[in-house]
Amino acid sequence: MQFFGRLVETLNSVTNLFANPYRVREVPLSEYAPHRRVMDDGRVVLYRTAQSWDCLLISPKAPQNAFRLFQLSSEVEARTVFLQFATKLRPFYEISPDVLKVETVQQLTDCLRSHPNWPLAHVAVEMGMKESFRHNHIMCCINDIESEEGFTPLHLACKKGDIDCVRELVEGCGVRLDIADKNGETVFHYAAHQSNCQVIELLSKQRSVGVNHLSKSGETPLHIACRLGKTDVAKSLLHCQASCNIVGSHGYPIHTAMKFVQAGCAEVILEADPNQIHTEDVHYGGTALHWAKNADMVRLLIDRGCALNYLSKTGETPLHIMVKRGRFECAMILLVHGADTNAKGESGNTPLHLAMKLDNLDLIKALIVFGADVRSPNEFGETPGLIAARHSKGFEDIIGIAAVAGSLSKGVDALDGGDGYRHRRYDRLLCLDGGGIRGLVLIQLLIAIEQTAGQPIRELFDWISGTSTGGILALAIVHGKSMEYLRCLYFRMKDEVFKGSRPFSSVPLEEFLKKEFGENTKMTDVTKPKVMVTGTLADRHPGELHLFRNYNPPEPRYDPPYMRTAEFKALTQPKDQLVWRAARCSGAAPTYFRPMGRFLDGGLLANNPTLDALTEIHEYNQNLKSKGRGNQVKKLGIVVSLGTGKPPQVPVTSVDVFRPSNPWELAKTVFGARELGKMVVDCCTDSDGRAVDRARAWCEMVDIPYFRLNSQLKTDVMLDEIDDAILVNMLWDTQIYIHQERERIQQLAQLLLTA
């Protein structure tokens, strides 16, 4: 039996040698009583057995037991590793004997073998044995630098995110925070790579230059946080006196945040130091706006007050940069906030010069739509039109737009500038159709009329009427808003108002209207020109057209059209009506927005308000005559009606609605009902076709010049469209239409100025 026992022991030993000789096992010390002790250092002992060299760590808590640390066949290797273990294990089993378990000892010996050159303090951090920091052997190397990577124990603790070790090292051991590793990174750099802000808060308990140290790669800890998008870390570093004014490889921290599209980090920097919005990068002299890479980042900086047209050292505005990089969405945000499309940069090039050279048709269209001058020469005498002739695939359209600019300019020179409201013999009426975001078409047409006449729209007309989006624009014109401002405003407004699914929340629209018109502005606060905005009274059936006016309505001269079966609440007088509410009522389009009290969109009854405006003016004048004030009556001298774009006609397969007798007929009925419903709505709200024919006939009968301008769109644009590219193409179609109708527009301007 003894023979078999020794055989099993021998086989086990051989098996261990071939398996893992460094696997730690707990063994009774009595097993080694027959064997010779070769080396002895405290509680670490090396034994020589028949088959191997065994190293034991005698347990401080149970001296009868031991941890076998290795079982090697090589005497040289065994003696070498024994000396390493004997020296380095002592602080751990002396200061914290309670943690010595098989698993812990295994991890400890593995760490010692994996990192033979590590000082003991590094091993303590790696093992998370913060109690061992109090041992003299470890305390004496608490600031030692690991030879290969050059990091200290605190570097390692920060890298591991070990809060307990960091706290013990900082509060109990007084470690240095300014030591840099071989890459020039301090413990703050290591902490910046982590997402645990507690580490940074602990490090901040000691003031240290390490928080603003520039690494060899040109980054402070704040640069790292901005590059990685660690917003909370950036905020913690700023609380620890991290500076925003240190130049790194990517500029200042704000530039790093912009380069790597980290909006959160940019925000916390600007909250800590608002002046960072104006900081120039060292290499190019650009602000953070020059470095922005997406629309959200551009919007963030603009909202914070960053200069839109700031010229960098290289002679480029942010718009130049966005065009060069082909960032259409970023360019659009700049344009709708008023960036100068004709700013001259390096070599006198405008953004349009650059777009032409890149042959980026989307950007070319956007820039021209927003007023870029195709005739502006650079320092070499090249105009964007000339560059287009050399490079652009859309040459014909672009040259056509160039011709628009030239023809309108000649029109301005040829026409009499006029003098506003003085010495007018006739009244002039402007009518603006409804159409949601397609109100941008109205704005583009109005800009063309202004440029040709050389006067603001507000001074060119005595009466302005509008429905829905046209009503909002009518009120904006009366209150002195410029056309360019309104174009930008509409592009910004759509993203705030058309959020989510239909029907949209009315709150953003109402807040937008209050902000633009004032929460307490009354309709009668501005009286020239006269304005009438349509709304539909929906608290009765049939519904009734109502006009919001900035003047007292003419007294009714006829009986009410309907017998009433109930008394309706009296209408508020103009002097008590709020402008923003009038705009909201006119734009309460069913399925898009909820009703405004008892009002729905005026487009339900008068999407083209021309005939209703003519009727109102006639009744107003008749009322003056009946009161003996006929000398105040002015005849109409011109009527201008503007549309929001005509969509192309498309074929309809069927509008047949019938009782189905099988599933196939059911599908046909559903399809027919849908098409019929759409046709009924579109016909009821159609602002072109017979509505225009009737208005033209009415004007011709009384010998009043009538101008109808409405661009033909290549595609149907939804009333709640928010895609900038689609809207720019819509305005591009409008701009081409303006070129085609340039002679009529010049004739119109002449009449407006001489009426």
Buried (B, 14 or more C-beta within 10 A) or exposed (E): EEEEEEEEBEEEBEEBBEEEBBBBEBBEBEBBEEEEEBBEBEBBBBBBBEBBBBBBBBBEEEEEBBBBBBBBBEEEEBBEBBBEBBBBBBBBBBBBEEBBEEEBBBBBBEBBEEBEEBBBBBBBBBBBBBBBBBBEBBBEBBBBBBEEEBBBBBBBBBBBBBBEBBBBBBEEBEBBBEBBBEEBBBBBBBBBBBEBBBBBBBBBEBEBEBBBBBBEEBBBBBBBBBBBBBBBBBBBBBBBEBBBEBBBEBBBBBBBBBBBBBBBBBBBBBEBBEEBBBBBBEEBBBBBBBBBBBBBBBBBBBEBEBBBBBBBEBBBBBBBBBBBEEBBBBBBBBBBBBBBBEBBBBEBBBBBBBBBBBBBBBBBBBBBBBBBBBEBBBEEEBBBBBBBBEEBEBBEBBBBBBBBBBBBBEBBEEBEEBEEEEEBEBBBBBBBBBBBBBBBBBBBBBBBBBBBBBBBBBBBBBBBBBBBBBBBBBBBBBBEBBBBBBBBBBBBBBBEBBEEEEEBEBEBBBBBBBEBBBEEBBBBBBEBBBBBBBBBBBBEEEBBBBBBBBBEBBEEEEEEEEEEEEEEEEEEEBEEBBBBBBBBBBBBBBEBBEBBBBBBBBBBBBBBBBBBBBBBBBBBBBBBEEEEEEEEBBEBBBBBBBBBBBBEEEEEEEBEBEEEEEEEEEEBBEBBBEBBEEEEEEEEBBBBEEBBEEBBEBBEEEEBBBBBBBBBBBEEBEBBBBEBEEBBBBBBBBBBBBBBBBEEBBBBBBBBBBB
